Structures are given as structure tokens and as C-alpha cells.
Amino acid sequence: MSLLRFALAAALCFAAPVADAAGLTFIQIPADAVGPAMDAALWSPCAKSPEKMKIGSLTLPAVPDCPIKGEKLPLIVISHGYGGWYLGHHDTAEALADAGFMVIAINHPHANHFDMSRGNGLGVLVERPLDIKRTVDYMLMDFPETAKIDPNAVGFYGFSQGGYTGLVVAGANPDFNALPPRCADPKALGCPPAMKMQLHRPKLAIPSLVHDVRIRAMVVADPLSVVFPTADSVKDVTIPLQLWGSELGGGGGASPENVAALARELPRKPDFHVVKNAVHLSFLTPCPPIDHVSQACVDAPGFDRAEFHRMFNADVVVFFREHLMAAK
């Protein structure tokens, strides 16, 4: 990262909170001929003072259903990881909305925290990029306030399987034969549950996957990258890309070695960061105080997830500003 970008990120990280808050609206993207309905959370710039929205154990600093502030706003689409949901990265979405972006996060159908009925196997990996295309289609064509969105400034953020999803959307072609075989103990830390596949399997055909040239810039964190084993598999990923990796890993196909190999293979050098002492799940939003013992909330000793997310979110904002707002 350049010294200028570092200075801007630091300034955003330590700046006093602004008076405005992110607006938050829950919507549903309708079913169509190619896929089921998708639940989504939509953040947007809001001219009202912050409120506290209580959603389960979470308290979000957002204004429910706030009128969208601004015109021709850049749009960021968020894709969660295995077993995740649309609020799993809410702090990043809030930071982007506060900075003038519209942000939509979806629950991938039948492969999210509430419904994992089709969460395992290859089907979800094929369908995930299509979910993103359908989301962009809806936001640019059917969303009631689509005129507020700049169709030439669409970005993407994805974590773990969500990072895989973004890479495919950006032009990557995975090799599913590179997936690891079924773990001996599927409950073991680091065993990727979505990859529960037979030890002796026929060679897998590579299906045709959806790419979307409307995505102009992308941030991916600890992506499932073992399925991109060669430079040829990512040769068409040429958009600006910020890549984050955890030093300690724990995400199976998103191991530190896989992510580092991806950084080397990409044809356009990514803005690559390795987060010292972070584990795979450290990229999830900081947990509420009452929920500090579940696996999703456990960090390495000495790692401050809240402090890391302040700098991470600030740098993500700077990256998207540079690549989606530069002409504004």
C-alpha cells in the first residue's frame, strides 16, 4: 500500500465518529427462472443520527429504513463464507455506507447460517457466482431506487467461500479436482465442511461458471483458493484486487500457503496483506460480549479483533474510494 493510502486509512481508522449513520433495510431479491429468492441486507448513506438496532445478540449502529442520502452512489456486494450470513461482515458494510457507498449482503440460498440444506458439495460453488450476478441485476434494474446507484461503480467484498465467489465473478475458472478429499474427522479445526467429498472420486468436469464484467474492483479475504492452482486458472482476473490473508489460517482451502500462491499467480499484482497473528475467522465481524466462546469468536492469544477491524475497514474504504470513486 502506498504511503498516501496508508495515511488515509490511518486517518479514517482513528477519526472521531461522524454524525451520520448507515441506513439499514432488509429486502428480498425475488426468485426468477434461474434461482430462488434471496434474503439481503442493504446499507446506505443516511442523513440521520446513529441509532442502535438490536438483532438477536447483535447491536448495530444503523438507522432502520433510512432514506438514501446521495446520488450516483457506488455499490458493493458482499458474499459470506461457508455457513455465514448477511450480517457476518456488518461492521465493514457500515464503514462503507458511512463513506458514501451502498452495500448489499445476501444470504446464499440453502447455504447460509439458517439453512445449510445444500451447503455441502459442488452445487453451491457453481451457484454462488450466479447469486452475485442476480444481485447486481436486481440492484441495477429492479431495485425501486436504482437511479441512486452508479452502474459503472460496482465492487465486491467476499470472505472464504465468498472470496472464491468473487474471484470466479471476476473471471477465474476453478479446478474442482484440486479440492481436498473428505477429512478423516470433519469436526476437526481446519477441516473444510463444504469439501466433504469421497476419497475415491472420478475426475470432476469443470462446469461453465458465471463471470460478470460489471464488477470493477474487488476485496477478498482468505479466499477458498486451493481451486485456483495455476496462473491459467486466474489469468482473466485483471480488475483491481485487494487480497487479505490470515497468518495462522484454519480455513482448509484458504490456507496461508494457498492464499500466498494465489497472490503470486494473479496476472495483476494485488494489494496483498497478511494479517499477523490472525486466524481464518478473524475476518468475521467482532463478536458481542455475550458471545465470546463460539468458534467464530475465538482468535489467537493477543489478537485484538476489534482493533484489527478498525484498520481493515478503513483500508477497504480507501481501496474502493480509489478504484470506484476516483472519477467523482
N, C-alpha and C positions, 0 to 999 in steps of 0.2 A: 504494500500500500504506500502511496506517495506521502511525503511529509505533509502536504496540504490536506489530503484526505484524512490522515491521522489526526491533524489538528482539528478538522471539522468534526470528526467523530468524537474526539475528546470533549470538545465544546458542547456537543449535543448530549453527551453522556452526563456531564456534570452541571448542565444548565438547570436553573430553577424551573419547576413545573410551570407550564403555560396555563392561562386562564381557561382556554377552551378545552373541550374533551372530545373523545371519539364518540360518534354515534354508533349504536349497535342495533341491528334489526335482524330478526330470524326469518328466513324466507325458504321457500321450496322451489327448486328448479323442476318444472313439470316433466313427467315421463314423455317419451317420444318413441318413434319407431325403432330406435337403436338402444334404448336404455330406460331403466326405471326412474322414478322421481328421486331427487337428491335433496336432502336437508342441507341448509347452508346458513352460515353466519356472515353478515355483511357489516363491516365497519366503514365509517365515512367521516370526513371532516365535519365538525359540528360547532356552531357558534355559542352553545350554551356552556355554563359552568359544569365541572365534573360532578357526577353523582356516583353512588355505589350501587351496582346491580348485583343482587345475590342470586347465584345459580348453583344450587347444590351446595357444596363446600367452598365454592369459589366466590370471591367478591371482586367484581370487575369495575374499574373506573371508567364507566361509559354512560352515555345518555340513551335510554331506550327510544328507538324510533325517531331520532332527531332529524329534522330536515337537513338535507345535504347542503353543505356550505361550499360554494365554488362552482366553477365551470371547467369543462375540458380537463377533468382530473385523470391522472394515470391510474391504472387498475393493476392490482397484484392479486394473483390467485394462489391460495395456499393448499398444499396437499400433505395430509398427515401420514405417519408411518403405520406399520403393522399394529392393528388393534387400537389405533388412535382415534381422535375425533376432532371436530372443527374448532374446539376451544383449547386444543393442546398446545397452541402457539399464540394464545391470545395477547400476550404482552408484546410480541413482535407486531401483531396486527394493530394494536393500539398505538404503538410508536409510529407506524407508517401512517395511520389515519391522522394522528396529531400533526404529522409532517405534510399533509395535503394529498394523501393517496386514498383511493377507495380500495378496500381489501375484502375479498370473498374467500372464505374457507368452507370446504364441503366435507360431508361425511361420505366417503366412498361407499356405494351401496353394497350391503351384505358383507362388508369387510371393514367394520368400524367397531368402536368400543361397545356399542349397544347390540350389534348384530354381526356376528362372525360366521354366519351360516355358510358363506362362500369365501371365507378369508384365507383358506389354505390352497395350495396348488397353483397352477399356472394361470388359471382363468382370470384371477384378479389382476395379475401382472399384465395381461393382454388388455383388460378392460380399463385399467386406470388411466392411460393416456386419453382414451375416448371420453372418460368422465371430465377431464380438463377441457377438451375441445367443446363438449356440450355446455360446460360452464361459461366459457368465453362466448360461445354462440348466444347463449341466453342473455348475458350481460350486455352484449353489443347490439342485439337485435330485438329482444323481447322484454327486457327489464323496463319497468314503467318510466324510469328516469335515465334511460340510456344516453340521452343527449348530454348528460353531465360528464360522460366518460370520453376520454380521448382515445379513439380506436387505434391510434398509432403509438400508444404508450402503454402497452400491456406487458407486465412482468410476472414472474413466478417465483414462489418460495416452496421448497419441499425438503422434508426430513426423512431419512432412512428409505423406506419404500417410496415415500413421496419424492425423495431426491432422484431415485431411479425413474419415477414417473416423469419428472421434469426433463431429465436427460433424453428420454425417448421422445417427448414432445418437441424437444429442440433438435431432433434429427438422429439420435443414437439408435442403433439396431442391436439389441442384446442377443447373446448366445446363451440360451437357457440350459445348454449342455454343461455350462460352467458352474451351474448350481451345485452346492454340496449335497451329498446323499443324506438320507434321513439320519438324524443324530441318534446315537445309542440311547441317550437319555434326553427326550425332548424338553424336559423341565430344567435342564442344566442351563446356567447362565451362559449366554453366548450362543446357545443353540437357536437358530432362526426358525421359529414355529411355522412360518409361511413356507418353509422349504422342506416340509415333511414329505419326502419322496422315497420311493422304493430304492433299495440298494442296487438292484439289477433292473435297469430300465432300458428300453430301446432308445436309440438316438432320437432326440427330440427335433421335430421340424420347427423351423423358425417362422412363426406366423407374421402376417402383414400387420404392422402396428401404426397407430395414428401419430403423425407429426403435425405441428401447427406453426406456420411461419409468422403468425400474429404475435407470438411471444418474442419480445425484443431484448430482454435481459433476464437473468436468472440467478438466484441464490439457492444453493443446495448444501445441506448439512449431513454429514455422514451417510451419503447415499449408498444404497444397495448397489455396489459397483463391481462385484465379482462377475456379473454377467456381461461386463464390457472388458474382455480380456486382451483385446488388441487395439492398436491405433485405428484399424479399419472400422471397428465397431462404433467409434465415436468421431469418425472423420468429418461428418456433416454437422457437428456441434460447433458452430462458429460464432454464435452470439456472445456478447459479454457475459462472463460467468464468474461468480464469486463462489468458491468452494471452501467449505469448512470441514475439518476432521477432528475427531477426539484423539488425544494422545493414547488413552488406555483402551479405547474401543469397547467391545462387548456386544456388537451388533451383527455377528455372523458374517454375512457377505459384505458388511460395511466395516471390515477390519481396518485398522490404520494402514496396513500394507496395501489393501485393495484401493483405499482412497488415495494414497500416495501414488500408486501406479496409474490411477485414472488421471491425476494431475499431470503426470508425465506424458500420457498418451493423447490428451486433448490437443487438437491442432492449433487452437488459440490459447495461449498461456492464460490460465485462470488466475484470479486474485485469490491465492491459496493461503489458508490459515490453519495451523494445527494448534488446538487449544490445550495448553499444558494442564495435565492432571485431570482432564475431563474424561468421563465415560460416555458411552453412546447416548444414554438417556439424559445427559446433562443439557442437551439442546431442548428438551421439553420445558415448558414454562415453569418458573419456580413454584413449588408446591405450597398450599396454605399450611399454616402452623399445625392444624389438626391432622394433617395427612403427611407425616414425615417418615413413615416406616414402610410404605409400599415400595416395590422395586423401582417404580418410575421416579421415586423421590430420593433414591439413595445415590449420593455422589461419593467420590473418593475422599478420604480424610484430608481436611484442609482446603477443599474446593468450595468456593463461595458462588453458588449458582446465581443468586440474585445479582451480585456484583458483576459476574460474567455477562449476564443477560443485559445489563445496562450498557456495557460497551458493545456487545454483539448487536443489539438492536440499533444503537447509534451508527455503527458501521454499515449495517444493512440499509438504513435510511440514506446514508451518504452515497452508497453504491447505486441505489435506484435513482436518487436525485441526479447523479452524474449521467446515467445512461437513459433515463426516461424523461427527465425534466430539463435537459441541457439546452434545448431549443426554446424553452419558455421564457 
